[in-house]
Amino acid sequence: MELLESFFGVINDLTWGWALVPFLVVMGLFFTISTGFVQLRYFKRMFRVFSSKNQSADPNAISAREALLVSVGGRVGGGNIAGVAVAITLGGPGAVFWMWAVAAVGMATSLIECSLSQLYKQSEPDGTFRGGPARTIIRGLGENFRWLATIYAICLIASFAIGFNAFQGNTVAGAALDSLGIERLWTGVALAIGTCLIVYGGIQRIAKVADVVVPVMAFGYIVLALLVILVNIGEVPRVLGSIFANAFGFEQAVGGGMGAALAQGLRRGLFSNEAGLGSAPNVAATADVRHPVSQGITQSLSVFIDTYVICSCTAFIILLGDVYVPGATDVDGIALTQQSLVSHLGEWAQYALTTAILLFAFSSIIYNYYLGENALTFMTKSKASVHGLRLLVVGIVFLGAVAPGATAVFFFSDPMMGILAVVNLLALMMMFPTAMRLINDFGAQLKAGVARPVLNPDDYPDLDIERDVWTGKVDSSNG
């Protein structure tokens, strides 16, 4: 075991601990500049996804909005509550600014990777679609790169479907025990049953559940944060000033000053919004849309919601209170957020936060499962394998809930996610010219007066795309 831990520790050092975070940021800047700040040009258009006019005409298809909410449910998790608190504790208020900054460029990265996954998606017998980096690599780069796609698929299953789901089960059970006094066993049983019922319904049921759960959890948490802001409205300018001053070293809240704020903010921002990791494109590819860039724009909004809305809510809850003590590094992340919320609104707020944590974690569990299933179906068509994965995920969630110490065996999760990012970024670099063709085509149609651009597969005869997927699109997207 020690040998394995050392091995994965080296992988973690070579990815997250060495150059991956700067690489993700540099790539995001490159995509932003090369596309002419595409995330800003189409920012207003992102919100069209919520219009009733832009839903799929096929009731069995996954709409653009449903795909968005599934990905938001996956990006938004315990990290938005505990992770932001840890970033502020170790990096000071300035970490919040750098979270915002990395999300700004991450929106472009997400648009690129999700547009490519849409372009190369494949139809399934049940009328749904599958895609994601593994399938994109095969179709976009050729069979010679199957080994790279396989590495990606294996790492996706190991990190998200298995490792992170154990941690999510642990988070839910811990919150229920601390705030509600519910024993871990009963939380584990409830989580296992709920997970089982949803994952056996496939992506359609996952999407339908996310369509209900994600808005409830997001709006509920936003309301809590708005209450805190209203109660402390006079302190908001001071907090904003502290965020910017600390971010650029004019005010030192923790040891390390600007460097600590920069490091913690970038790391937490990337971990939270997942832009560049290739996880969200697996879900983005399921949407029934008229043009790949339509879903790319929508998934850019997912990054915005995760960081600028949910993470900012946590930041203001903490920074507007007096529980946070600059320089104190021995505070548990969830505990800091919970104590801050209680100090603002009273004891009842801790139960509201526990509910938010339960919903955040549960939405992440079903999202993580789907990523694993999608990766598995890339490697094998065996229905027995999918059944086995479902049972494994249910068991892992239960184990993580009832035996918190057991999550220590999933030390490979972060290193595997590091490999995911490296593989995905390499593929994005090689396929960026194709992404630019898509973006230019989308923009040209808008300039020509086309309100909702449509992909014409005949314009891409050199690409290995499933042409029937893009034929006869009349009324199915947020384009």
N, C-alpha and C positions, 0 to 999 in steps of 0.2 A: 504493500500500500504506500509506503514512504517513497518507493521508487516511482510509482505512478504520480504521486503528488508532486514530486520533483520534476518529472517530465512535463506535466501540464503547467507547472509553475514557470518553466522555461518558455513554453508557448505563450503564456500570458505576458511574460516580460517582453517577448519579441513582438507582441502585438499591442495590447493596451498599455503596457509599461514602457514602450520604446517610441514607436513612430506612428502608430495607427491613428491616434487622435489628431495630430497635426496633418496627417495625410487626408483624413476625412474632411477637415476644415479646408485644406488647400483645394481638394477636389470640388468641394461645394462652392468655393470662390470661383474656380475655373468654370464650372457649369453656369454659375450666375452671370459672369461677365460674357462668356461665349454666347449665351442665349439672349443677351440684351436684357438681363434682369427679368426673366420670364415670370418669376413668381410675383413681381410687382405689377407687370403689365396685365396679368390676368387675375389679380387679386380680387377685384369686384366680381369677376365671373365665377369664382370659386363657390359663392353662396347660392348660385342658381340651382345647385344640386338639391336644395330643400324645397324647390317649387314642385307642386303637384303635377305640373305640365311635363316634368322631366323624369317621370318614372317609366319603367319598362311596360310595354303593352302586354307582354307575356307574364301572366301571374306566377308562373313557375320559375321565371328567370330571376337572377339576383340584380336588383336595381343598383344604380350608381350610389344612391343614398345608403342602401343597405351595406354595400361594400365599404363605404366610408365609415359607417358606424361600427362595423366589425373591426376595422383597423384602428379606429379611435379606442374601442374597447380593449384592444391589445396593447396599444402604445401607452394608454393611461392605466396605471396600476399603482401598486404600493410605492413605487419609486417616486411618484408625483407627490406623495405625502411624506414618506420617510426619507427618500433620496434627496429631495430639495432641502429638507431640514439638515441633513448631514452636510450637504454642500455649503450651506450658510454657516454651519458650525465650524467647519474646517477652512472655509475660504472667505467668510465674512459676507456682508450684504452685497459686495461687488460681484460675487459669484452669480447673482441673479442677472446682472447685465450681460455677462458672458454666456449664460444660458440663452438669453434672448438673441444675442449675436449669432450663436451657432445655429439656432433655429432658422434665422433669416436665410442663411446659405443652405441649410438642410432642406428647406422647402424646394429649392431648385433641384437638389440631388434626388429627392423623393419624386418630383415630377418626371425626371429623366428615367429612373429605374422602373416606375410604375407604367409609364407610357410604353416602354419596351416590352414589359410583361404582357400588356394588353395586345400589342401588335402580334406577338408570337403565341398567344393563347390557343388552346385546342378545345374543341367541343367534345362533350361526353354523351353517351347514349341517352342519358336522362335529360338532355337539353341544357345542362349546366356547362360551365367552362372551367378549365384548369390552366394554370400558368405559373409563373414565378421564375427566379433566376436559373434554376436547373434546366427547365425546358427552354428558356430564352438562350442559354449558352449553346445548347444542342442545335437549335434552329438558326440562331444568329451567327454562331461561329463554326458550326459543323461538327460532324461525328468525331473528328480528331480530338475534340475537347470534351468528350464524354467523361473522361477521367476527372476533369475539373468539376463538371456538373455533379458527378457522383460524390466527390469530396464535400461539395456544398450540401447535398441532400443529407448525407450522413451527419454532418455537423448540425444541420437544422433540427433533425430528430433528437440528437443527443442534448442539445442546449435548450431548445424551447419546449418540445413535447415532453421530455423527461426531466431534465434538471430544473428548469424554471417553474414547472408545474408543481414540483415538490416544495419549492420555496413559497409559491402562492398559497398552497394548502397550509403551510406553516404560518403564513401571515394571517390568513383568515382565522385559523384556530386560536392563535395567540391573541388577536384582537377580541374575539368572542369570549375568551376566558378572562382577560383582564378587565373588560368593561361590563360584560353581561353575566359573568360567572358560569358560563356554559362549559362543561367539561370537553376536553379535546376529542374524546371518543365520539360524542354525539355530533359535534361539528364535522368530524371526519366522515361519519355515516351520511349526514345530510349532503355534504359536498360530493361524496362519491355517487350518491343516488342522482343528484341534480346533474352532475357531469355525464353520467351514463345516459340519462334520458335525452340529453341534448346531442351528444356526439353520435348517438345511434340514429339521429335524424338527418345526418349529413349536413352539407353546407347550407341547404335551404332552411333547416331548423336553426342552425347557428345564426344565420342572418336574421331570421324572424325574432329570435330571442334578443339579439343585439339591438334590433330596431326599437325594442321596448326598454331594455335594461340600460343601455348607454345614455340615452337622453335623460332618463330619470336620475342616474348617478351623477351625470355631469351638471345638470341644472341644480340638483340638490346641493352639490358641493359649492357651486357658484353662489347660490343664495346665502349659504353660511358665510362665505368670504365677503359678500356684499354687506351683510349685516355687520361684520367686523369693521369694514371700511367706513360704513355710515356712523358707527359708534365712535370711531376715531378719525373722523374726516379732517379734523384740524391738524392731525399728525402726518397725513399723507405727503405733503410737500417735503417734510423733514426726511421721511423714509426714502422718497425718490432721490433726494439730494444725497443721502448716505449711500444709496446703491451706486450712483454715478461717481461720487467722490472716492469710494472704496475701490471701484473697478479700475480706476486709473492711478491709484496709489496716493491720492491727495489726503486720504484718511485711512489709517491703518487700524483695522479691527482685530486682526489675528496675526500671528507670526507668519512672515512670508509676504505680507502686504499684497501688492498687485499680483505677484506671481501665484500666490495661493488662490486668490480670487479667480484668476484666469484658468488655472489648472482644474479647479473644482467645478467651475461653471461650464467649461467646455466638456469635461468628462460626463458630468451629470446630464447636460443637455443632450449629448449624443446617445447616452444610455437610455434616456427617456423617450426621445422622439424617433429613434431607430433609423433615421435617414442615412442611407448608405449601407445598411446591414443586409438589405435584400429580403427582410421579413415581410413587410407590408405588401410588396409586389405579388406575393402569393395570393393575397386576398383581393388586391386590385384587379387581378386578371379574371376574377369570377364575374365581374360586372358586365351587364349587357349594355354596351354603349355604341355610339355611332362612329367615334374616332378615338384612337388610343390616347391622344393628348387630353381628351375630355376627362378621362379617369386620372390621368397624371395631375391635372389641375385640381381635381377633387382631393386626391391624396396629399397634395401640397397643403390643403386646408386642414388635413388631419394633423400635420406637424404643427400648424399654427394653433389649433385647439389644444393640443397636448402641452405645448410650452407656454405660449403667450396667455392662455386662459387658465388651464388647470394648475400648472406649476406656479404661475404668478399668484393664484389664489393662496396656495400654501405659503409662498414668500411673504405676502402681506399679512396673513394671519400671524406669522411668527414675528415679523419686524415691527408690526404695530403694537406689539405687547411688551411686557417687561419680564417675561420668563426667559427669553433668550439673553444670554450673557456673553458678550464678545470675548473670545479667547478660551471659553470653556469647551473642552473637547470630549468630555466624558458623558455627554447627554445622548440618550437613545433617540433616533430620528422620529419615530412615531410618537414617543412619549413627549418630545418637545412640541410637536404640532398639537397633540391632544391637550397638553397643559396650557399652551397658548390660547387655544380655542376656549377652554373652560374659563380662563382668566378674563376673556372678553365677554362671553355670553352666559356663563354659569354652568352648573354641573350637567344640565340636560344636553349640552353640546357634545359631551364625550360619547353619548349614545348615537347622536347623529353622525359623528365622525366614524364610529364603529360600523354603522350601516354603510357609509360611503366606502370604507375599506373592504367590506364584504362584497359589495357590488363591483368595485374596481378589480379586486382579485379574481372574482368569479368570471368576469368578462375576459380577463387575461387568460384564464385557464382554458376556456373554450376556443379562444383565438390561438393559443399555443398548440392545442391539440390539432386544429386544422392545419397549421403549418407542418406538423409532423406527418399528418395523413397525406398531405399534398406531396411532400418529399418522398414518402414511402411509395405512393402510386407512380412516381417517376421511375423508381427502381424495379418495381414488380407490379404485375397486374393481379396478383393473388388476392382474392377476397378474404382468405383465411389470414393473411398477413395484416390486413386492415382491421379485421376483427381482433387479432392479437394485440395490435397497437391500442385499440380502444380499451381493452381490458387492462393493459399495462398502464395507460394513463389514469384510469379510474383508481387502480391500485396505488400508483405513485402519489396521487392527490391525497388519498386516504392515509398513506404512510407518512407523508409530510405533515399532515394535520395531527395525527395521534402520537407521533414520535419525533418531536422537533430536533432531537440530536441526530436523527437519521439523515437530515439534509446535508450534513457534513460530507457525506460520501459523494455528493454531486459537485465536488470541487472543480470538475471539468467544464462546467457550464460557461463561465466567462471566457476561458481559453478557446472553446469551440466557437463562441460568438465572435471572437477575434478573427478566427480563420474564415468564418462566414463573411465578415467585412472585407478581408483581403481579397478573397475570391470574387466577391461581388464587384468591388471597385476595379479590379483588373478587367472583368468582363465589361463593365460600363465604359472604361477607357477605350476598349477595342470597338465597342458598338456605338460610341458617341456620334459618329457621322450619321448613322441611321436615325438616331434620336433627333438630330438637327433637321433631317429631311422631314420627319413627322411634324416638328414644331413649325418649320417654314411652310409646310403644306397647310397646317391648321391656320396659321396667320394669314396666308394668301387667300384662303377661302373667306375669312372674316373681312378682309379688305375688299373682296369682290362682292360683298353684300350677303354672303351666306350666313344666316343667323346661327345655324347649327351645323358646323362642318361635318362632312361624311368622308370616311376613308374609301378611296377607290382602289381596290387591290390591283387593278391593271396599271396603276402608276408605280407599282413596285414589283415588276416582273422578275427582278434579280433576287428577291428575298424569298425565303422558304416559309411563307405564311399560309395559314389555312384560309383559302380565299372565300369559301362559303360562309365563314364567320362574318365577313364584311359585305355580304351581298344582301340587298333588299332592306337595309335599315331605314325604317320610316319614322318610328315614333318611340325610341327606346333609350334616350340618354339625357345627360345634363349638358350636352355639347353646346 
